[in-house]
């Protein structure tokens, strides 16, 4: 039996914000920015191909789905 590190619903809809493109082909996002000890957010570099059109601009608010290894599965726009 595999023990879960986090409840599955915690990984389904994680708030994030686009920081910018620091490396060719990748876009940096910050997960949970403004929350607790991760006040600046936990940075994550995501392949640009995972981003839907129009969601790669800095300061874009996103929802992110993560897998058990904390890899980004999907991204979509977060309404303000």
C-alpha positions in Angstrom: 0.0 0.0 0.0 1.4 3.4 -1.0 1.0 6.1 1.6 -0.3 9.5 0.3 1.9 12.5 1.2 -1.0 14.9 0.6 -4.7 14.6 0.2 -5.5 14.2 -3.5 -7.7 17.3 -3.6 -4.8 19.5 -2.5 -3.0 18.7 -5.8 -6.0 19.2 -8.1 -6.3 23.0 -7.9 -3.2 24.8 -6.7 -3.1 28.6 -7.0 -0.2 30.0 -9.0 1.1 33.1 -10.8 3.3 33.4 -13.9 6.7 35.0 -13.1 8.2 35.0 -16.6 10.5 33.1 -19.0 14.0 32.7 -17.5 15.1 29.8 -19.7 14.3 29.2 -23.4 11.4 26.9 -23.7 10.4 27.2 -20.0 8.2 29.5 -18.0 8.6 30.0 -14.3 5.5 30.0 -12.1 5.2 30.5 -8.4 2.9 28.1 -6.5 0.9 29.4 -3.5 2.5 32.8 -3.6 1.4 34.9 -0.6 0.7 31.9 1.7 2.5 31.1 4.9 6.2 30.4 4.8 6.1 30.3 1.0 5.2 34.0 0.9 7.0 34.6 -2.4 5.7 31.3 -3.7 7.4 28.0 -4.5 9.1 28.5 -7.9 8.5 25.9 -10.6 9.9 25.9 -14.2 7.3 24.5 -16.6 7.7 23.7 -20.3 6.2 26.4 -22.4 4.2 23.8 -24.4 2.1 23.0 -21.3 0.6 26.6 -21.3 -2.6 27.3 -23.2 -2.5 30.2 -25.6 -2.4 33.6 -23.8 -1.5 32.3 -20.3 2.2 32.8 -20.4 2.4 36.5 -19.6 3.9 37.6 -16.3 1.4 38.1 -13.4 -1.2 35.9 -15.0 -3.2 34.1 -12.3 -3.5 30.4 -12.8 -4.8 27.2 -11.3 -2.3 24.2 -11.6 -2.9 20.5 -11.2 0.0 18.6 -9.8 0.8 14.9 -9.8 2.1 13.0 -6.7 5.7 13.9 -7.6 4.7 17.6 -7.7 5.0 17.8 -11.5 2.6 20.1 -13.4 -0.1 18.1 -15.1 -2.2 21.0 -16.4 -2.8 24.7 -16.1 -5.8 26.9 -16.6 -6.8 30.6 -16.0 -7.9 31.6 -12.6 -10.7 34.2 -12.4 -9.9 37.2 -10.3 
